[in-house]
Amino acid sequence: MRTLRTLALVVAVAVAGAAGTLIVANALGMHASDLAHLLSLLLPAALVTVVAAFGARALLRRTSLRQRFVAVALTAAVAALANLAVLTTQMFVADHDATLVTILLVYSVAAGVAAALVLANSSSAAIRRLDETARALATGDLGARVGDLDAGPELDTLAATLDRMAERLQASQEREREIEARRHDLITAVSHDLRTPLASLRAMVEAIDEGVVRDPVTLDRYASEMRRSVAHLVAMVDDLFELTQLDATAIESEARRASLAEVVGSAVAAVELQAEAKGLSLRTDLRDAADVPCSPRLERVLQNLLANAVRHTPADGSVRIAGVRHPDRLEIAVEDTGEGISPGDLAQVFEPFFRGDPARSGGGTGLGLALAERIVEALGGRITAASTPEVGSRFAVEIPYH
């Protein structure tokens, strides 16, 4: 198929050249008999052109770019000289005129070869840069770039495409390294956090199994502690499973939407009993953001933030969830009057299992904020934390909306 397309192109060019020659000859006033004679010469010339083009294609297939450019320039010059010789033989051109034109054509040969060499050097340099960059990428140097070649639209487009590919590969590699680092840290943290409840369970089970503990009161206490440890382990495993199963691409493509008022209402309902038990004031202020559509996954984010706020706010304190609608984004903040977070720990609160302050280590699994951050980032937003010890904390979520 490719050979047929090439043949069709060569034939079309040869026919167009012959037709152009006849048109110019007619415009110059050549007689009909001379035009017919010229046509009889052009037909075999066109045939020779087609054969020569295919022959050159086969001969130049393995030559360098410089040799090809020079061959094209020489071919054009040889064709011009051959045409001039035929026209002179057929008495279309006088001998004196033919001599002058031949001298000019010889100069044109030198000019054409020089131009071909200049263009070939420029293109060869651009191709060498492309080759060097491709080789560097192949060896793992994803920072290699071609840059601006200024070697014509085709090579410039190829260079830009190669650079874009390198950027995507580099970004992909960085994401993979980041994910691997997170996975390693997560495994380390999970191993550490599972050790305490498992050791506690093991000690209590061994004490019961070996008969060290027999009285009903102690057995009831052990059973209660074991139930609490198991519940903590189940919650941790559930959070860990959801954290590792989050797929940013899948979240972005979800079509489900709910109003912010519905999402906030569900999140508040999940912590109302705990807030009432501590005597906390739980307030909601959404204003004009109540009807803004958002992902239902935001409910899990707000539920985790509210649970943390309720857990770490002393009795008779307050927890407030506020929503603000900006032109291009939605902001939801959870504010409390709790114990606050120290400045040294604030930057690490979103890391899995991080517990800098022993006062904040009870109750949760240590994965809630990490899970919230992962969901918000998958939604194209960001989550920030601000806190003053003994005054309170504020966690703000910003997500884009359309």
C-alpha positions as CSV (number, residue, x, y, z in Angstrom):
1,M,0.0,0.0,0.0
2,R,2.8,2.4,0.9
3,T,4.6,1.6,-2.4
4,L,1.4,2.3,-4.4
5,R,1.0,5.7,-2.7
6,T,4.6,6.6,-3.5
7,L,4.1,5.5,-7.2
8,A,0.9,7.6,-7.4
9,L,2.7,10.6,-6.0
10,V,5.7,10.3,-8.5
11,V,3.3,9.8,-11.4
12,A,1.3,12.8,-10.4
13,V,4.4,15.0,-10.1
14,A,5.7,13.9,-13.5
15,V,2.4,14.5,-15.2
16,A,2.1,17.9,-13.5
17,G,5.6,18.8,-14.7
18,A,4.8,17.8,-18.3
19,A,1.5,19.7,-18.2
20,G,3.2,22.8,-16.8
21,T,5.9,22.6,-19.5
22,L,3.2,22.5,-22.3
23,I,1.3,25.4,-20.7
24,V,4.3,27.6,-20.5
25,A,5.3,26.7,-24.1
26,N,1.8,27.5,-25.3
27,A,1.9,30.8,-23.5
28,L,5.2,31.7,-25.1
29,G,3.5,31.3,-28.6
30,M,4.9,27.9,-29.6
31,H,3.1,26.5,-32.7
32,A,0.8,23.5,-32.5
33,S,3.2,21.3,-34.5
34,D,6.0,22.2,-32.1
35,L,3.8,21.5,-29.1
36,A,2.9,18.1,-30.4
37,H,6.6,17.4,-30.9
38,L,7.4,18.6,-27.4
39,L,4.7,16.3,-26.0
40,S,6.3,13.4,-27.8
41,L,9.5,14.2,-26.0
42,L,7.8,14.8,-22.6
43,L,6.1,11.4,-22.4
44,P,9.2,9.3,-22.4
45,A,10.8,11.9,-20.1
46,A,8.0,11.5,-17.6
47,L,8.4,7.7,-17.8
48,V,12.2,8.0,-17.2
49,T,11.4,10.3,-14.3
50,V,9.2,7.7,-12.7
51,V,11.7,4.9,-13.1
52,A,14.6,7.2,-11.9
53,A,12.6,8.2,-8.8
54,F,12.0,4.6,-7.8
55,G,15.6,3.7,-8.6
56,A,16.8,6.5,-6.4
57,R,14.4,5.4,-3.7
58,A,16.1,2.0,-3.6
59,L,19.6,3.3,-3.9
60,L,19.3,6.1,-1.3
61,R,17.4,4.0,1.3
62,R,20.5,3.3,3.4
63,T,22.3,6.6,2.8
64,S,22.7,9.5,5.2
65,L,20.5,12.6,5.2
66,R,23.4,14.7,3.9
67,Q,23.9,12.3,0.9
68,R,20.1,12.3,0.1
69,F,20.0,16.1,0.1
70,V,23.0,16.3,-2.2
71,A,21.5,13.5,-4.5
72,V,18.3,15.5,-4.8
73,A,20.2,18.7,-5.8
74,L,22.3,16.8,-8.3
75,T,19.3,15.0,-9.8
76,A,17.6,18.3,-10.4
77,A,20.7,19.7,-12.1
78,V,21.2,16.5,-14.2
79,A,17.6,16.6,-15.3
80,A,17.9,20.2,-16.3
81,L,21.1,19.6,-18.3
82,A,19.5,16.5,-20.0
83,N,16.4,18.5,-21.0
84,L,18.6,21.3,-22.3
85,A,20.6,18.8,-24.4
86,V,17.4,17.3,-25.9
87,L,16.0,20.7,-26.6
88,T,19.2,21.7,-28.3
89,T,19.3,18.5,-30.4
90,Q,15.7,19.1,-31.5
91,M,16.6,22.7,-32.5
92,F,14.3,24.2,-29.9
93,V,17.2,26.1,-28.4
94,A,20.1,27.6,-30.3
95,D,23.6,26.4,-29.6
96,H,24.8,29.7,-28.3
97,D,21.8,30.0,-25.9
98,A,22.4,26.4,-24.8
99,T,26.0,27.2,-24.0
100,L,25.0,30.2,-21.8
101,V,22.3,28.2,-20.1
102,T,24.7,25.3,-19.4
103,I,27.2,27.6,-17.8
104,L,24.4,29.0,-15.6
105,L,23.2,25.4,-14.7
106,V,26.7,24.4,-13.7
107,Y,26.8,27.3,-11.3
108,S,23.3,26.2,-10.1
109,V,24.6,22.8,-9.4
110,A,27.2,24.2,-7.0
111,A,24.6,26.5,-5.4
112,G,22.1,23.6,-5.0
113,V,24.7,21.3,-3.5
114,A,25.8,24.0,-1.1
115,A,22.2,24.6,0.0
116,A,21.6,20.9,0.3
117,L,24.7,20.5,2.6
118,V,23.6,23.5,4.8
119,L,20.1,22.1,5.2
120,A,21.4,18.6,5.8
121,N,23.8,19.8,8.5
122,S,21.0,21.6,10.3
123,S,18.6,18.6,10.1
124,S,21.4,16.1,11.0
125,A,22.2,18.2,14.1
126,A,18.5,18.2,15.1
127,I,18.3,14.4,14.6
128,R,21.4,13.9,16.6
129,R,19.8,15.8,19.5
130,L,16.7,13.7,19.2
131,D,18.7,10.5,19.2
132,E,20.8,11.6,22.2
133,T,17.7,12.5,24.2
134,A,16.0,9.2,23.3
135,R,19.1,7.2,24.3
136,A,19.3,9.1,27.6
137,L,15.6,8.4,28.3
138,A,16.2,4.7,27.5
139,T,19.0,4.5,30.1
140,G,16.7,6.0,32.8
141,D,17.7,9.7,32.6
142,L,14.1,11.0,32.6
143,G,15.3,14.5,33.1
144,A,16.7,14.6,29.5
145,R,15.0,17.0,27.2
146,V,15.4,18.0,23.5
147,G,14.4,21.6,23.9
148,D,13.9,24.0,21.0
149,L,15.4,22.6,17.7
150,D,14.3,25.3,15.3
151,A,14.7,22.7,12.5
152,G,11.3,22.8,10.8
153,P,7.8,22.0,11.9
154,E,8.2,18.2,11.5
155,L,11.3,17.8,13.7
156,D,10.1,20.5,16.1
157,T,6.8,18.6,16.5
158,L,8.7,15.4,17.1
159,A,10.9,17.1,19.7
160,A,7.9,18.5,21.5
161,T,6.2,15.1,21.5
162,L,9.4,13.4,22.9
163,D,9.7,16.1,25.6
164,R,6.0,15.7,26.6
165,M,6.5,11.9,26.8
166,A,9.6,12.4,29.0
167,E,7.7,14.7,31.3
168,R,4.9,12.2,31.7
169,L,7.3,9.4,32.4
170,Q,9.1,11.5,34.9
171,A,5.9,12.4,36.7
172,S,4.8,8.8,36.6
173,Q,8.1,7.7,38.1
174,E,7.9,10.3,40.8
175,R,4.3,9.3,41.7
176,E,5.4,5.6,41.8
177,R,8.3,6.5,44.1
178,E,6.0,8.5,46.3
179,I,3.4,5.7,46.5
180,E,6.1,3.2,47.3
181,A,7.4,5.5,50.1
182,R,3.9,5.9,51.4
183,R,3.3,2.2,51.2
184,H,6.5,1.5,53.2
185,D,5.6,4.1,55.8
186,L,2.1,2.7,56.0
187,I,3.3,-0.9,56.5
188,T,5.7,0.3,59.2
189,A,3.0,2.3,61.0
190,V,0.4,-0.5,60.7
191,S,2.9,-3.0,62.2
192,H,3.6,-0.7,65.1
193,D,0.0,0.2,65.8
194,L,-1.3,-3.4,65.6
195,R,1.3,-4.7,68.0
196,T,-0.2,-3.0,71.1
197,P,-3.8,-4.3,70.9
198,L,-2.6,-7.7,69.7
199,A,-0.2,-8.0,72.6
200,S,-2.9,-7.0,75.0
201,L,-5.3,-9.6,73.6
202,R,-2.7,-12.3,73.7
203,A,-1.8,-11.5,77.3
204,M,-5.5,-11.7,78.4
205,V,-6.2,-14.8,76.4
206,E,-3.2,-16.6,77.8
207,A,-4.1,-15.5,81.3
208,I,-7.6,-17.0,80.9
209,D,-6.4,-20.1,79.1
210,E,-3.7,-20.9,81.7
211,G,-6.1,-20.3,84.6
212,V,-4.3,-17.3,86.0
213,V,-7.6,-15.4,86.1
214,R,-10.7,-17.2,87.4
215,D,-12.9,-14.8,89.3
216,P,-16.0,-13.6,87.5
217,V,-15.2,-9.9,88.1
218,T,-11.8,-10.1,86.5
219,L,-13.1,-12.3,83.7
220,D,-15.8,-9.7,82.9
221,R,-13.2,-6.9,82.9
222,Y,-11.0,-9.0,80.6
223,A,-13.9,-9.7,78.3
224,S,-14.7,-6.0,78.1
225,E,-11.1,-5.1,77.3
226,M,-10.9,-7.8,74.7
227,R,-14.1,-6.6,73.1
228,R,-12.7,-3.0,73.0
229,S,-9.4,-4.2,71.5
230,V,-11.2,-6.2,68.8
231,A,-13.4,-3.3,68.0
232,H,-10.3,-1.1,67.7
233,L,-8.7,-3.6,65.4
234,V,-11.8,-3.9,63.2
235,A,-12.1,-0.1,62.9
236,M,-8.4,0.1,62.0
237,V,-8.6,-2.6,59.4
238,D,-11.7,-1.1,57.8
239,D,-10.0,2.4,57.6
240,L,-6.8,0.8,56.3
241,F,-8.7,-1.1,53.6
242,E,-10.6,2.0,52.5
243,L,-7.4,4.0,52.5
244,T,-5.5,1.5,50.2
245,Q,-8.5,1.0,47.9
246,L,-9.0,4.7,47.1
247,D,-8.6,5.3,43.4
248,A,-8.3,9.0,42.4
249,T,-9.3,8.3,38.8
250,A,-12.4,6.4,39.9
251,I,-13.4,9.2,42.3
252,E,-13.0,11.9,39.6
253,S,-15.2,10.0,37.2
254,E,-18.0,9.4,39.6
255,A,-21.2,11.1,38.5
256,R,-23.1,10.9,41.8
257,R,-23.8,14.3,43.4
258,A,-25.6,15.4,46.6
259,S,-26.2,18.9,48.0
260,L,-23.8,20.1,50.7
261,A,-26.7,20.3,53.1
262,E,-27.4,16.6,52.7
263,V,-23.8,15.6,53.1
264,V,-23.3,17.7,56.2
265,G,-26.5,16.5,57.7
266,S,-25.5,12.9,57.4
267,A,-22.0,13.6,58.8
268,V,-23.5,15.5,61.8
269,A,-26.0,12.7,62.5
270,A,-23.1,10.3,62.9
271,V,-21.6,12.3,65.8
272,E,-24.7,13.8,67.4
273,L,-25.0,11.2,70.2
274,Q,-21.3,11.6,71.2
275,A,-21.7,15.4,71.2
276,E,-24.8,15.2,73.4
277,A,-23.2,12.8,75.8
278,K,-20.4,15.3,76.4
279,G,-22.7,18.3,76.5
280,L,-21.1,19.9,73.4
281,S,-22.8,22.6,71.2
282,L,-22.9,21.3,67.6
283,R,-23.7,24.0,65.2
284,T,-24.0,24.2,61.4
285,D,-23.8,27.4,59.3
286,L,-23.9,26.7,55.5
287,R,-25.6,30.0,54.3
288,D,-25.6,30.1,50.5
289,A,-23.5,27.0,50.1
290,A,-26.2,24.6,51.3
291,D,-27.5,23.8,47.8
292,V,-24.0,23.4,46.1
293,P,-23.7,19.9,44.6
294,C,-20.7,17.9,45.7
295,S,-19.4,14.3,45.9
296,P,-21.1,12.1,48.5
297,R,-17.6,11.0,49.5
298,L,-17.3,14.3,51.2
299,E,-19.5,12.9,53.9
300,R,-16.7,10.6,55.1
301,V,-14.3,13.5,55.2
302,L,-16.6,15.6,57.3
303,Q,-17.5,12.7,59.5
304,N,-13.9,12.1,60.3
305,L,-13.2,15.7,61.0
306,L,-16.3,16.0,63.2
307,A,-15.5,12.8,65.1
308,N,-12.0,14.2,65.9
309,A,-13.4,17.6,67.0
310,V,-16.0,15.9,69.3
311,R,-13.4,13.5,70.7
312,H,-10.8,16.3,71.5
313,T,-13.2,19.0,72.7
314,P,-13.8,19.1,76.5
315,A,-17.3,19.0,77.9
316,D,-19.5,22.2,77.4
317,G,-17.3,23.2,74.5
318,S,-18.5,23.8,70.9
319,V,-18.0,22.4,67.4
320,R,-19.1,24.3,64.4
321,I,-19.2,23.3,60.7
322,A,-19.4,26.2,58.3
323,G,-19.7,26.4,54.5
324,V,-18.7,29.2,52.2
325,R,-19.4,29.4,48.4
326,H,-16.7,31.0,46.4
327,P,-16.9,31.7,42.6
328,D,-14.8,28.6,41.7
329,R,-14.6,26.5,44.8
330,L,-16.5,25.3,47.9
331,E,-15.0,25.8,51.4
332,I,-16.1,23.7,54.4
333,A,-14.5,24.3,57.8
334,V,-14.8,22.3,61.0
335,E,-14.0,24.4,64.1
336,D,-13.8,23.4,67.7
337,T,-12.9,24.9,71.1
338,G,-10.8,21.8,72.0
339,E,-7.4,21.2,73.4
340,G,-5.7,22.2,70.1
341,I,-2.5,20.8,68.5
342,S,1.0,21.9,69.1
343,P,2.8,23.7,66.2
344,G,5.4,20.9,66.0
345,D,2.7,18.3,65.4
346,L,0.4,20.3,63.1
347,A,2.4,19.6,60.0
348,Q,2.2,15.9,60.5
349,V,-1.5,15.4,61.5
350,F,-2.4,14.0,58.1
351,E,0.2,11.2,58.2
352,P,-1.2,7.7,58.9
353,F,-1.0,6.7,62.6
354,F,0.7,9.9,63.6
355,R,0.1,10.8,67.3
356,G,2.5,13.4,68.5
357,D,0.6,14.4,71.6
358,P,-0.3,11.5,74.0
359,A,-3.4,13.4,74.9
360,R,-4.7,12.8,71.4
361,S,-4.0,9.1,71.1
362,G,-7.2,7.7,72.5
363,G,-10.3,6.5,70.7
364,G,-9.4,6.7,67.0
365,T,-7.6,4.5,64.6
366,G,-5.0,7.1,63.5
367,L,-6.1,6.9,59.9
368,G,-9.1,9.3,59.8
369,L,-7.2,12.4,58.8
370,A,-5.0,10.5,56.3
371,L,-8.2,9.1,54.7
372,A,-9.8,12.5,54.6
373,E,-6.8,14.0,52.9
374,R,-6.6,11.3,50.3
375,I,-10.3,11.7,49.5
376,V,-10.1,15.5,49.2
377,E,-7.0,15.3,47.0
378,A,-8.8,12.8,44.7
379,L,-11.6,15.3,44.4
380,G,-9.1,17.9,43.2
381,G,-9.1,19.9,46.4
382,R,-7.0,20.4,49.5
383,I,-7.4,20.2,53.2
384,T,-5.5,22.4,55.7
385,A,-5.2,22.5,59.5
386,A,-4.8,25.4,61.9
387,S,-4.7,25.2,65.6
388,T,-3.8,27.0,68.8
389,P,-3.1,24.9,71.9
390,E,-5.8,25.3,74.6
391,V,-7.9,27.4,72.2
392,G,-9.1,25.1,69.5
393,S,-8.5,23.8,65.9
394,R,-9.8,24.5,62.5
395,F,-9.8,22.1,59.6
396,A,-10.7,23.6,56.2
397,V,-11.6,21.7,53.1
398,E,-11.6,23.4,49.7
399,I,-12.9,21.6,46.6
400,P,-13.6,22.9,43.1
401,Y,-17.1,22.8,41.8
402,H,-18.8,23.4,38.4
